Amino acid sequence: MEMGDIFASTLELEEEQKEEGFRQGFEDGLMAGREDAEILGSRHGFAAGEELGFYSGCVEVWKAAMALDPGLFTARSQRSFSKIAEMVHEYPLMEVEDESAQEKMEAIRLKFRAAAAGIGVRFEQIGSGAGSRSTEF
């Protein structure tokens, strides 16, 4: 047996071990990545739902106030409330691959801020979560 043959088998064994380690690491990383993605997706989904619920709840309260006193808000404010409700309803909450979701959420935020300012209500964000809000009148 030649010396080159001894080293060749050692190099082949090393290469096989390296490939097996890569395959195992890749599979483990794939599993860990899926778990992390699921957790992150759940957090983002919850935050989006919480924020949309906040906007929807405010609009419902304002509409209830209008039912009690139809002259309470201007026609422009009433149209803004209806538009916010429509935008919230159309938000792609269950369409996880909709790339326009962030843009739509930002449009809802802007419309809500304008509507709230139009009726003299001020909302301040507290905490780091997008849905964590407190009201100041």
DSSP file (Angstrom, degrees, kcal/mol; ACC not computed):
  #  RESIDUE AA STRUCTURE BP1 BP2  ACC     N-H-->O    O-->H-N    N-H-->O    O-->H-N    TCO  KAPPA ALPHA  PHI   PSI    X-CA   Y-CA   Z-CA
    1    1 A M              0   0    0      0, 0.0     2,-0.1     0, 0.0     0, 0.0   0.000 360.0 360.0 360.0 135.9    0.0    0.0    0.0
    2    2 A E     >  -     0   0    0      1,-0.1     4,-1.1     4,-0.0     3,-0.3  -0.474 360.0-121.7 -86.5 158.3    1.3    3.4   -1.0
    3    3 A M  H  > S+     0   0    0      1,-0.2     4,-1.8     2,-0.2     5,-0.2   0.837 111.3  60.6 -66.3 -33.4    1.5    6.4    1.4
    4    4 A G  H  > S+     0   0    0      1,-0.2     4,-2.1     2,-0.2    -1,-0.2   0.852 100.7  54.6 -63.3 -35.5   -0.7    8.4   -1.0
    5    5 A D  H  > S+     0   0    0     -3,-0.3     4,-1.9     2,-0.2    -1,-0.2   0.870 105.5  52.4 -67.3 -37.3   -3.6    5.9   -0.7
    6    6 A I  H  X S+     0   0    0     -4,-1.1     4,-1.5     1,-0.2    -2,-0.2   0.930 113.2  43.5 -64.0 -46.0   -3.5    6.3    3.1
    7    7 A F  H  X S+     0   0    0     -4,-1.8     4,-2.6     1,-0.2    -2,-0.2   0.846 109.0  58.5 -69.3 -33.8   -3.8   10.0    2.9
    8    8 A A  H  X S+     0   0    0     -4,-2.1     4,-2.4     1,-0.2    -1,-0.2   0.925 107.0  46.4 -62.7 -44.9   -6.5    9.9    0.2
    9    9 A S  H  X S+     0   0    0     -4,-1.9     4,-2.3     1,-0.2    -1,-0.2   0.865 112.1  51.6 -67.6 -33.8   -8.8    7.9    2.4
   10   10 A T  H  X S+     0   0    0     -4,-1.5     4,-2.2     2,-0.2    -2,-0.2   0.912 111.0  47.4 -66.8 -42.2   -8.2   10.2    5.3
   11   11 A L  H  X S+     0   0    0     -4,-2.6     4,-2.3     2,-0.2    -2,-0.2   0.880 111.9  50.5 -65.6 -38.8   -9.0   13.2    3.1
   12   12 A E  H  X S+     0   0    0     -4,-2.4     4,-2.5     2,-0.2    -2,-0.2   0.916 110.5  49.2 -64.9 -43.3  -12.2   11.5    1.8
   13   13 A L  H  X S+     0   0    0     -4,-2.3     4,-2.4     2,-0.2    -2,-0.2   0.908 111.3  49.7 -62.0 -42.3  -13.3   10.7    5.3
   14   14 A E  H  X S+     0   0    0     -4,-2.2     4,-2.2     1,-0.2    -2,-0.2   0.915 111.6  48.4 -62.9 -43.2  -12.7   14.3    6.4
   15   15 A E  H  X S+     0   0    0     -4,-2.3     4,-2.3     2,-0.2    -2,-0.2   0.891 111.2  50.2 -65.1 -40.4  -14.7   15.6    3.4
   16   16 A E  H  X S+     0   0    0     -4,-2.5     4,-2.4     2,-0.2    -1,-0.2   0.903 111.3  48.8 -63.7 -42.3  -17.6   13.2    4.1
   17   17 A Q  H  X S+     0   0    0     -4,-2.4     4,-2.5     2,-0.2    -2,-0.2   0.891 110.7  50.7 -65.2 -39.6  -17.6   14.3    7.7
   18   18 A K  H  X S+     0   0    0     -4,-2.2     4,-2.2     2,-0.2    -2,-0.2   0.917 111.8  47.0 -64.6 -43.5  -17.6   18.0    6.7
   19   19 A E  H  X S+     0   0    0     -4,-2.3     4,-2.4     2,-0.2    -2,-0.2   0.895 112.7  49.4 -65.5 -40.5  -20.5   17.4    4.3
   20   20 A E  H  X S+     0   0    0     -4,-2.4     4,-2.5     2,-0.2     5,-0.2   0.906 110.8  50.2 -65.5 -41.5  -22.5   15.5    6.9
   21   21 A G  H  X S+     0   0    0     -4,-2.5     4,-2.6     2,-0.2    -2,-0.2   0.893 110.4  50.1 -62.7 -40.2  -21.9   18.2    9.5
   22   22 A F  H  X S+     0   0    0     -4,-2.2     4,-2.8     2,-0.2    -2,-0.2   0.936 110.9  49.0 -63.4 -46.1  -23.1   20.8    7.0
   23   23 A R  H  X S+     0   0    0     -4,-2.4     4,-2.3     2,-0.2    -2,-0.2   0.919 114.0  45.6 -60.3 -45.0  -26.3   18.8    6.2
   24   24 A Q  H  X S+     0   0    0     -4,-2.5     4,-2.6     2,-0.2    -1,-0.2   0.921 114.3  48.1 -65.4 -43.3  -27.1   18.4    9.9
   25   25 A G  H  X S+     0   0    0     -4,-2.6     4,-2.6    -5,-0.2    -2,-0.2   0.892 111.2  51.0 -63.6 -39.6  -26.4   22.0   10.6
   26   26 A F  H  X S+     0   0    0     -4,-2.8     4,-2.3     2,-0.2    -2,-0.2   0.928 111.7  46.7 -63.9 -45.5  -28.5   23.1    7.7
   27   27 A E  H  X S+     0   0    0     -4,-2.3     4,-2.1     2,-0.2    -2,-0.2   0.915 113.8  48.0 -63.3 -43.8  -31.4   21.0    8.8
   28   28 A D  H  X S+     0   0    0     -4,-2.6     4,-2.5     1,-0.2    -2,-0.2   0.907 112.5  49.3 -63.4 -41.2  -31.1   22.2   12.4
   29   29 A G  H  X S+     0   0    0     -4,-2.6     4,-2.6     2,-0.2    -2,-0.2   0.871 108.8  53.2 -64.9 -37.6  -30.9   25.8   11.3
   30   30 A L  H  X S+     0   0    0     -4,-2.3     4,-2.1     2,-0.2    -1,-0.2   0.921 111.0  46.1 -63.1 -44.3  -34.0   25.3    9.1
   31   31 A M  H  X S+     0   0    0     -4,-2.1     4,-2.1     2,-0.2    -2,-0.2   0.931 114.7  46.6 -64.4 -46.4  -36.0   24.0   12.0
   32   32 A A  H  X S+     0   0    0     -4,-2.5     4,-2.5     1,-0.2    -2,-0.2   0.887 111.5  52.9 -64.3 -38.8  -34.8   26.8   14.3
   33   33 A G  H  X S+     0   0    0     -4,-2.6     4,-2.6     2,-0.2    -1,-0.2   0.891 107.9  50.4 -63.7 -40.3  -35.5   29.4   11.6
   34   34 A R  H  X S+     0   0    0     -4,-2.1     4,-2.3     2,-0.2    -1,-0.2   0.918 111.3  48.3 -64.1 -43.0  -39.1   28.1   11.2
   35   35 A E  H  X S+     0   0    0     -4,-2.1     4,-2.2     2,-0.2    -2,-0.2   0.929 113.6  46.8 -63.1 -44.9  -39.7   28.3   14.9
   36   36 A D  H  X S+     0   0    0     -4,-2.5     4,-2.8     1,-0.2     5,-0.2   0.906 112.1  50.9 -63.2 -41.6  -38.3   31.8   15.1
   37   37 A A  H  X S+     0   0    0     -4,-2.6     4,-2.8     1,-0.2    -1,-0.2   0.885 109.2  50.9 -64.6 -38.4  -40.3   32.9   12.1
   38   38 A E  H  X S+     0   0    0     -4,-2.3     4,-2.2     2,-0.2    -1,-0.2   0.922 112.6  45.7 -64.8 -43.7  -43.5   31.5   13.6
   39   39 A I  H  X S+     0   0    0     -4,-2.2     4,-2.2     2,-0.2    -2,-0.2   0.936 115.7  45.9 -64.4 -46.8  -42.9   33.4   16.9
   40   40 A L  H  X S+     0   0    0     -4,-2.8     4,-2.5     1,-0.2     5,-0.2   0.910 112.7  50.7 -64.2 -42.5  -42.0   36.6   15.1
   41   41 A G  H  X S+     0   0    0     -4,-2.8     4,-2.7    -5,-0.2    -1,-0.2   0.888 109.3  51.1 -62.3 -39.8  -45.0   36.3   12.8
   42   42 A S  H  X S+     0   0    0     -4,-2.2     4,-2.5     2,-0.2    -1,-0.2   0.909 110.7  48.8 -64.1 -41.9  -47.4   35.7   15.7
   43   43 A R  H  X S+     0   0    0     -4,-2.2     4,-2.5     2,-0.2    -2,-0.2   0.934 114.2  44.7 -63.2 -46.4  -46.0   38.8   17.4
   44   44 A H  H  X S+     0   0    0     -4,-2.5     4,-2.4     2,-0.2    -2,-0.2   0.903 114.0  50.0 -66.1 -40.6  -46.4   41.0   14.3
   45   45 A G  H  X S+     0   0    0     -4,-2.7     4,-2.5    -5,-0.2    -2,-0.2   0.912 111.5  48.4 -63.3 -42.8  -49.9   39.6   13.6
   46   46 A F  H  X S+     0   0    0     -4,-2.5     4,-2.7     2,-0.2    -2,-0.2   0.925 111.5  49.6 -62.8 -45.0  -51.0   40.2   17.1
   47   47 A A  H  X S+     0   0    0     -4,-2.5     4,-2.4     2,-0.2    -2,-0.2   0.905 111.8  48.5 -62.8 -41.4  -49.7   43.8   17.1
   48   48 A A  H  X S+     0   0    0     -4,-2.4     4,-2.7     2,-0.2     5,-0.2   0.927 113.2  47.5 -64.6 -44.1  -51.4   44.5   13.8
   49   49 A G  H  X S+     0   0    0     -4,-2.5     4,-2.3     1,-0.2    -2,-0.2   0.893 111.9  50.4 -63.2 -40.1  -54.7   43.1   15.1
   50   50 A E  H  X S+     0   0    0     -4,-2.7     4,-1.9     2,-0.2    -1,-0.2   0.914 112.5  46.3 -64.1 -43.5  -54.4   45.0   18.3
   51   51 A E  H  X S+     0   0    0     -4,-2.4     4,-2.2     2,-0.2    -2,-0.2   0.921 113.4  48.1 -67.4 -43.7  -53.8   48.3   16.4
   52   52 A L  H  X S+     0   0    0     -4,-2.7     4,-2.7     1,-0.2    -1,-0.2   0.887 110.6  52.7 -63.6 -37.9  -56.6   47.7   13.9
   53   53 A G  H  X S+     0   0    0     -4,-2.3     4,-2.7    -5,-0.2    -1,-0.2   0.878 107.0  52.8 -63.6 -38.1  -58.9   46.8   16.8
   54   54 A F  H  X S+     0   0    0     -4,-1.9     4,-2.3     2,-0.2    -2,-0.2   0.947 111.9  44.5 -61.0 -49.8  -58.0   50.1   18.5
   55   55 A Y  H  X S+     0   0    0     -4,-2.2     4,-2.3     1,-0.2    -2,-0.2   0.927 114.9  48.5 -62.1 -45.0  -58.8   52.1   15.4
   56   56 A S  H  X S+     0   0    0     -4,-2.7     4,-2.3     1,-0.2    -1,-0.2   0.906 110.6  51.2 -62.3 -42.6  -62.0   50.2   14.8
   57   57 A G  H  X S+     0   0    0     -4,-2.7     4,-2.2     2,-0.2    -1,-0.2   0.902 109.4  50.0 -62.6 -42.2  -63.1   50.7   18.5
   58   58 A C  H  X S+     0   0    0     -4,-2.3     4,-2.5     2,-0.2    -1,-0.2   0.927 110.7  49.5 -62.5 -44.8  -62.5   54.4   18.4
   59   59 A V  H  X S+     0   0    0     -4,-2.3     4,-2.6     1,-0.2    -2,-0.2   0.901 110.0  51.5 -61.9 -40.7  -64.5   54.7   15.2
   60   60 A E  H  X S+     0   0    0     -4,-2.3     4,-2.2     2,-0.2    -1,-0.2   0.896 110.1  48.8 -64.4 -39.4  -67.4   52.7   16.8
   61   61 A V  H  X S+     0   0    0     -4,-2.2     4,-2.3     2,-0.2    -2,-0.2   0.924 112.3  48.4 -65.0 -43.7  -67.4   55.0   19.8
   62   62 A W  H  X S+     0   0    0     -4,-2.5     4,-2.0     1,-0.2    -2,-0.2   0.891 111.3  49.8 -64.8 -38.4  -67.4   58.0   17.6
   63   63 A K  H  X S+     0   0    0     -4,-2.6     4,-1.8     2,-0.2    -1,-0.2   0.888 109.7  51.4 -66.9 -37.6  -70.3   56.6   15.5
   64   64 A A  H  X S+     0   0    0     -4,-2.2     4,-1.4     2,-0.2    -2,-0.2   0.896 108.9  51.0 -64.4 -39.7  -72.2   55.8   18.7
   65   65 A A  H  X S+     0   0    0     -4,-2.3     4,-2.1     1,-0.2    -1,-0.2   0.883 108.5  52.4 -64.5 -37.4  -71.7   59.4   19.9
   66   66 A M  H  < S+     0   0    0     -4,-2.0    -1,-0.2     1,-0.2    -2,-0.2   0.852 104.0  56.9 -65.8 -34.2  -73.0   60.6   16.5
   67   67 A A  H  < S+     0   0    0     -4,-1.8    -1,-0.2     1,-0.2    -2,-0.2   0.864 111.1  43.4 -64.9 -34.7  -76.1   58.4   17.0
   68   68 A L  H  < S+     0   0    0     -4,-1.4    -2,-0.2     1,-0.3    -1,-0.2   0.857 134.3  16.3 -77.0 -36.3  -76.8   60.2   20.2
   69   69 A D    ><  -     0   0    0     -4,-2.1     3,-2.3    -5,-0.1     4,-0.3  -0.778  66.5-170.5-140.4  91.1  -76.1   63.7   18.8
   70   70 A P  T 3  S+     0   0    0      0, 0.0     3,-0.4     0, 0.0    -1,-0.1   0.731  87.7  54.5 -57.7 -24.1  -76.0   63.8   15.0
   71   71 A G  T 3  S+     0   0    0      1,-0.2    -5,-0.1    -5,-0.0     4,-0.0   0.358  79.8  96.6 -90.4   6.5  -74.6   67.4   15.0
   72   72 A L  S <  S+     0   0    0     -3,-2.3     2,-0.3    -6,-0.2    -1,-0.2   0.875  87.3  34.6 -64.4 -39.4  -71.6   66.4   17.2
   73   73 A F  S    S-     0   0    0     -3,-0.4    46,-0.1    -4,-0.3    -1,-0.0  -0.864  87.1-109.4-119.9 151.3  -69.2   66.0   14.3
   74   74 A T     >  -     0   0    0     -2,-0.3     4,-2.3     1,-0.1     5,-0.2  -0.243  33.6-108.7 -69.4 164.3  -68.8   67.7   11.0
   75   75 A A  H  > S+     0   0    0      1,-0.2     4,-2.3     2,-0.2     5,-0.2   0.871 121.3  55.6 -61.8 -36.7  -69.7   65.9    7.8
   76   76 A R  H  > S+     0   0    0      2,-0.2     4,-2.2     1,-0.2    -1,-0.2   0.924 107.6  47.8 -63.0 -44.4  -66.0   65.8    7.0
   77   77 A S  H  > S+     0   0    0      1,-0.2     4,-2.5     2,-0.2    -2,-0.2   0.909 110.2  52.5 -62.9 -41.8  -65.3   64.0   10.3
   78   78 A Q  H  X S+     0   0    0     -4,-2.3     4,-2.1     1,-0.2    -1,-0.2   0.897 109.1  49.2 -62.0 -40.3  -68.1   61.6    9.6
   79   79 A R  H  X S+     0   0    0     -4,-2.3     4,-2.5     2,-0.2    -1,-0.2   0.891 109.9  52.7 -64.9 -38.7  -66.7   60.8    6.2
   80   80 A S  H  X S+     0   0    0     -4,-2.2     4,-2.6     2,-0.2    -2,-0.2   0.915 107.9  50.5 -62.9 -42.7  -63.2   60.2    7.8
   81   81 A F  H  X S+     0   0    0     -4,-2.5     4,-2.4     1,-0.2    -1,-0.2   0.925 111.8  47.7 -60.6 -44.2  -64.7   57.8   10.3
   82   82 A S  H  X S+     0   0    0     -4,-2.1     4,-2.2     1,-0.2    -1,-0.2   0.897 111.5  50.5 -64.2 -40.3  -66.4   55.8    7.5
   83   83 A K  H  X S+     0   0    0     -4,-2.5     4,-2.7     2,-0.2    -2,-0.2   0.904 109.8  50.3 -65.8 -41.3  -63.2   55.8    5.5
   84   84 A I  H  X S+     0   0    0     -4,-2.6     4,-2.7     2,-0.2     5,-0.2   0.935 110.3  50.0 -61.7 -45.5  -61.2   54.5    8.5
   85   85 A A  H  X S+     0   0    0     -4,-2.4     4,-2.2     1,-0.2    -1,-0.2   0.901 112.3  48.1 -59.6 -40.8  -63.7   51.8    9.1
   86   86 A E  H  X S+     0   0    0     -4,-2.2     4,-2.1     2,-0.2    -2,-0.2   0.922 111.8  48.9 -64.9 -45.2  -63.5   50.8    5.4
   87   87 A M  H  X S+     0   0    0     -4,-2.7     4,-0.7     2,-0.2    -2,-0.2   0.898 111.7  49.1 -63.9 -41.2  -59.7   50.8    5.4
   88   88 A V  H >< S+     0   0    0     -4,-2.7     3,-0.8     1,-0.2    -1,-0.2   0.923 111.3  50.2 -63.0 -43.8  -59.6   48.6    8.6
   89   89 A H  H 3< S+     0   0    0     -4,-2.2    -2,-0.2     1,-0.2    -1,-0.2   0.862 112.5  47.1 -62.4 -36.2  -62.1   46.2    7.0
   90   90 A E  H 3< S+     0   0    0     -4,-2.1    -1,-0.2    -5,-0.1    -2,-0.2   0.518  81.6 121.2 -85.2  -5.9  -60.0   46.0    3.8
   91   91 A Y  S << S-     0   0    0     -3,-0.8     2,-2.3    -4,-0.7     3,-0.3  -0.369  72.1-122.4 -61.7 134.5  -56.7   45.4    5.6
   92   92 A P    >   +     0   0    0      0, 0.0     3,-0.8     0, 0.0     6,-0.2  -0.353  53.0 152.5 -79.1  63.3  -55.2   42.1    4.5
   93   93 A L  T 3  S+     0   0    0     -2,-2.3   -44,-0.1     1,-0.2   -45,-0.1   0.852  75.4  38.2 -63.0 -36.4  -54.9   40.6    8.0
   94   94 A M  T 3  S+     0   0    0     -3,-0.3     2,-1.0     1,-0.1    -1,-0.2   0.446  97.0  85.3 -96.1  -0.5  -55.2   37.0    6.8
   95   95 A E    X   +     0   0    0     -3,-0.8     3,-1.8     1,-0.2    -1,-0.1  -0.746  55.9 179.4-101.8  85.0  -53.1   37.5    3.7
   96   96 A V  T 3  S+     0   0    0     -2,-1.0    -1,-0.2     1,-0.3     5,-0.0   0.695  76.1  51.8 -65.0 -20.7  -49.6   37.0    5.2
   97   97 A E  T 3  S+     0   0    0     -3,-0.1     2,-0.8     4,-0.0    -1,-0.3   0.309  73.7 122.6-100.7  10.1  -47.8   37.5    1.9
   98   98 A D    X   -     0   0    0     -3,-1.8     3,-1.3    -6,-0.2     4,-0.2  -0.625  45.5-164.6 -74.2 110.9  -49.5   40.8    0.9
   99   99 A E  T 3  S+     0   0    0     -2,-0.8     3,-0.4     1,-0.3     4,-0.3   0.623  82.7  63.3 -74.2 -12.7  -46.5   43.1    0.5
  100  100 A S  T 3> S+     0   0    0      1,-0.2     4,-2.5     2,-0.1    -1,-0.3   0.442  73.2  97.7 -90.3   1.1  -48.7   46.2    0.6
  101  101 A A  H <> S+     0   0    0     -3,-1.3     4,-2.5     1,-0.2    -1,-0.2   0.891  82.4  49.2 -58.3 -43.2  -49.9   45.5    4.2
  102  102 A Q  H  > S+     0   0    0     -3,-0.4     4,-2.2    -4,-0.2    -1,-0.2   0.908 112.0  48.5 -64.6 -41.6  -47.3   47.9    5.8
  103  103 A E  H  > S+     0   0    0     -4,-0.3     4,-2.0     1,-0.2    -1,-0.2   0.897 111.9  49.8 -64.4 -39.8  -48.3   50.7    3.4
  104  104 A K  H  X S+     0   0    0     -4,-2.5     4,-2.1     2,-0.2    -2,-0.2   0.893 109.8  50.8 -66.4 -39.6  -52.0   50.1    4.1
  105  105 A M  H  X S+     0   0    0     -4,-2.5     4,-2.6     1,-0.2    -2,-0.2   0.914 109.8  50.2 -64.2 -41.8  -51.4   50.2    7.8
  106  106 A E  H  X S+     0   0    0     -4,-2.2     4,-2.4     1,-0.2    -1,-0.2   0.890 108.9  52.0 -64.3 -38.1  -49.5   53.5    7.5
  107  107 A A  H  X S+     0   0    0     -4,-2.0     4,-2.3     2,-0.2    -1,-0.2   0.893 110.0  49.2 -64.1 -39.5  -52.4   54.9    5.4
  108  108 A I  H  X S+     0   0    0     -4,-2.1     4,-2.7     2,-0.2    -2,-0.2   0.924 110.5  51.1 -64.4 -44.3  -54.8   53.9    8.2
  109  109 A R  H  X S+     0   0    0     -4,-2.6     4,-2.8     1,-0.2    -2,-0.2   0.932 111.6  46.7 -58.1 -47.0  -52.6   55.5   10.8
  110  110 A L  H  X S+     0   0    0     -4,-2.4     4,-2.3     1,-0.2    -1,-0.2   0.922 113.3  48.0 -63.4 -44.3  -52.4   58.8    8.9
  111  111 A K  H  X S+     0   0    0     -4,-2.3     4,-2.4     1,-0.2    -1,-0.2   0.898 112.8  49.5 -63.1 -40.5  -56.1   58.9    8.3
  112  112 A F  H  X S+     0   0    0     -4,-2.7     4,-3.0     2,-0.2     5,-0.2   0.929 109.9  49.9 -65.1 -45.8  -56.8   58.1   11.9
  113  113 A R  H  X S+     0   0    0     -4,-2.8     4,-2.6     1,-0.2     5,-0.2   0.914 112.5  48.0 -59.2 -43.0  -54.4   60.9   13.2
  114  114 A A  H  X S+     0   0    0     -4,-2.3     4,-2.1     2,-0.2    -1,-0.2   0.917 113.3  47.3 -64.6 -43.1  -56.1   63.4   10.8
  115  115 A A  H  X S+     0   0    0     -4,-2.4     4,-1.0     2,-0.2    -2,-0.2   0.919 113.3  48.1 -65.1 -43.6  -59.6   62.4   11.9
  116  116 A A  H ><>S+     0   0    0     -4,-3.0     5,-2.8     1,-0.2     3,-0.6   0.916 112.4  48.4 -64.1 -42.9  -58.7   62.5   15.6
  117  117 A A  H ><5S+     0   0    0     -4,-2.6     3,-1.0    -5,-0.2    -1,-0.2   0.875 105.5  60.4 -63.7 -35.9  -57.0   65.9   15.2
  118  118 A G  H 3<5S+     0   0    0     -4,-2.1    -1,-0.2     1,-0.3    -2,-0.2   0.760 110.9  39.0 -64.2 -25.3  -60.1   67.1   13.4
  119  119 A I  T <<5S-     0   0    0     -4,-1.0    -1,-0.3    -3,-0.6    -2,-0.2   0.344 119.0-107.6-106.6   5.5  -62.3   66.4   16.4
  120  120 A G  T < 5S+     0   0    0     -3,-1.0     2,-0.5    -4,-0.4    -3,-0.2   0.740  72.2 137.3  80.6  23.5  -59.8   67.6   18.9
  121  121 A V      < -     0   0    0     -5,-2.8     2,-0.5    -6,-0.2    -1,-0.3  -0.883  37.2-156.9-104.9 134.3  -58.8   64.2   20.4
  122  122 A R  E     -A  136   0A   0     14,-1.3    14,-2.1    -2,-0.5     2,-0.4  -0.938   6.8-169.8-115.0 127.8  -55.1   63.6   21.0
  123  123 A F  E     -A  135   0A   0     -2,-0.5     2,-0.4    12,-0.2    12,-0.2  -0.955   3.7-164.8-115.6 133.4  -53.7   60.1   21.2
  124  124 A E  E     -A  134   0A   0     10,-1.8    10,-1.8    -2,-0.4     2,-0.4  -0.961  19.5-126.6-119.7 136.4  -50.1   59.4   22.4
  125  125 A Q  E     -A  133   0A   0     -2,-0.4     2,-0.4     8,-0.2     8,-0.2  -0.630  26.1-169.3 -80.4 133.8  -48.3   56.2   21.9
  126  126 A I        +     0   0    0      6,-1.4     3,-0.2    -2,-0.4     2,-0.1  -0.976  50.2   5.7-123.7 137.8  -46.9   54.7   25.1
  127  127 A G  S    S-     0   0    0     -2,-0.4    -2,-0.0     1,-0.2     5,-0.0  -0.266  94.2 -74.0  85.0-175.9  -44.4   51.8   25.2
  128  128 A S  S    S+     0   0    0     -2,-0.1     2,-0.2     3,-0.0    -1,-0.2   0.669  98.1  97.1 -96.2 -18.2  -42.7   50.2   22.3
  129  129 A G  S >  S-     0   0    0     -3,-0.2     3,-1.0     1,-0.1    -3,-0.2  -0.494  72.4-135.4 -75.7 140.8  -45.7   48.2   20.9
  130  130 A A  T 3  S+     0   0    0      1,-0.3    -1,-0.1    -2,-0.2    -4,-0.0   0.812 106.0  48.5 -63.7 -29.8  -47.6   49.8   18.0
  131  131 A G  T 3  S+     0   0    0     -6,-0.1     2,-0.9     2,-0.0    -1,-0.3   0.542  83.1 104.3 -89.8  -6.5  -50.9   48.9   19.6
  132  132 A S    <   +     0   0    0     -3,-1.0    -6,-1.4    -6,-0.0     2,-0.3  -0.655  51.6 157.7 -79.0 109.0  -50.0   50.2   23.1
  133  133 A R  E     -A  125   0A   0     -2,-0.9     2,-0.3    -8,-0.2    -8,-0.2  -0.943  28.8-166.3-136.4 153.9  -51.9   53.5   23.3
  134  134 A S  E     -A  124   0A   0    -10,-1.8   -10,-1.8    -2,-0.3     2,-0.4  -0.976  21.6-128.6-134.1 148.6  -53.2   55.8   25.9
  135  135 A T  E     -A  123   0A   0     -2,-0.3     2,-0.4   -12,-0.2   -12,-0.2  -0.775  16.9-172.6-102.5 145.7  -55.7   58.6   25.4
  136  136 A E  E      A  122   0A   0    -14,-2.1   -14,-1.3    -2,-0.4    -2,-0.0  -0.992 360.0 360.0-130.8 125.5  -55.4   62.2   26.5
  137  137 A F              0   0    0     -2,-0.4    -1,-0.1   -16,-0.1   -14,-0.1   0.392 360.0 360.0-106.7 360.0  -58.4   64.5   26.1
